[in-house]
Structure formats: C-alpha cells, structure tokens
Amino acid sequence: EQLDSRMLARSPIREDPAALLVKVYEHIEGRRYYSSDLVCKSNWLPLRDSMVAFTVLRGGEFKLVVEFPDLFAKVDRMVFRCYSSAPGCTVTAAAATHRHLLTSPLEDAKAQRLSLVGCVQAERLDRPDAPQGLDEEHDCLRKPEIDLAPGWEDLKS
C-alpha cells in the first residue's frame, strides 16, 4: 500500500500512484533458490494498493517481491501488511541485496492462491511485461448514472 497522496496534498492536482506488481515465490533450497512456479501475483495497475492472498498448506518460507514498471518509478512511502491465522508466523521486510534464483520444484507446492486477483493469462494482455492501464468506465467508484434504470425508450434504440 502506497501512502495516500491526499495526506500531503498541497494542490488539487496529484500524481498517479506507481504501478506495483507483487509476486509470491516459494523457497525451495539453499539461501537463494525459489520455485519457478509462482504461488500468486497481484494485478499490475497504477493504483495505491496491491494485494496478494494465499493459503499455506504446509510450513515453508515464501518471498514476496515488488516490481516497478521501470527504473524511474518512485514511491515515497509504503505500508506492508501481513495477516496470518496461524500462530508462530514470522514476517520480515527488507530491501533485496541480491537476486533470487528460480528453479523447477521437486515436490508439490506448499501454498496455493486464495484469490483470482492477478490471474489474467499472459496471452490476453497487450504487454505481459508492462502494467495494465485503467479502464475509466469500469475501474471507478460507483456513479449515480450506473444505478439509473433504463427506460423503455432507451431499450428500444
């Protein structure tokens, strides 16, 4: 979650939030090896909030990685939240000091996706390696005109 830009607003014009992509990897072995099969990922939209939800089937270690659309994307402050229904869960947040390596898993996954967020097939996207744009008609708060029942005249045309 990025800081709400309205909190520090000095004018009515505000910058769009950075598009963040959150990916969840399952730890396989060693210090840097993670499964090439993603547990889940978030949508990649220019919104303030990005989320992932997954359920752990057996104990394990999972790495959440946040990706930006380019080297110039900037986030002033972020809030990281983690909710767990199991006692003894340890969560840490840190900036990456090195790349993690992906490898094929040798056993069944220890976690599974718990949300359909981010489940768009890559071939249905214009550019799978870039953030999606917002659809102003559908990606908005509910508007009064959405609730207006069409009249008979509107249905005939």
Helices and strands as residue ranges (DSSP letters): G 5-8, E 21-29, E 33-35, E 40-41, E 54-56, E 62-67, E 101-103, E 111-113, G 122-124, H 144-147, H 152-156
